[in-house]
Every structure is written in structure tokens, then in C-alpha cells.
């Protein structure tokens, strides 16, 4: 039960930060985004994410989809082990969006 709650928090947090990035990209940069991957690519292109952070963000998006589409114990355990890395990435991404928005 605890693992599933963590997965729900990951899904909610990652979608929320992607939406914040989309709003920033549209309002400040004039870039319309239609998918999580496009949001990650644009965030990377504008320096909100480093190449390594973008790589982790793509991995997180894939894992989020895996959580929703299939449930297998091995996949769930792999994703559970990655949760701390994803939490750190989400904080960094949100801070970068906030910093860029304040600078504009």
C-alpha cells in the first residue's frame, strides 16, 4: 500500500511540474507544448534541465506510464528504487522554472 501511494504522489507531482513548465514555456517563451516529452525537450533546450536531468526526466515519464499501464512486481520495485532520484529532479526542475520566471 505504501509503494502504491508513493507512485500516486510521483504521478501527481510530475504532472504538476510538467504543467508548470508548460505554462512557463507558453507564457514566457511563446512555446506551445503538447506532450510530456516535448515539455522535457523544451525545458532542456532552454536550460531549465541539464542533459543528465533531461535523461532522468524521460526515464521518469516512461516509468510513470509503466505504472499506469501495467502492474508487475519487478517493474514496481525498479520504479520504487528510483523515487528518491525523481523527487530530487522534480525539485530542481521546479526551482529552475521559478528562477527563470522571476528573471523574466
Order of alpha helices (4+ residues) and beta strands (2+ residues): alpha-alpha-alpha-alpha
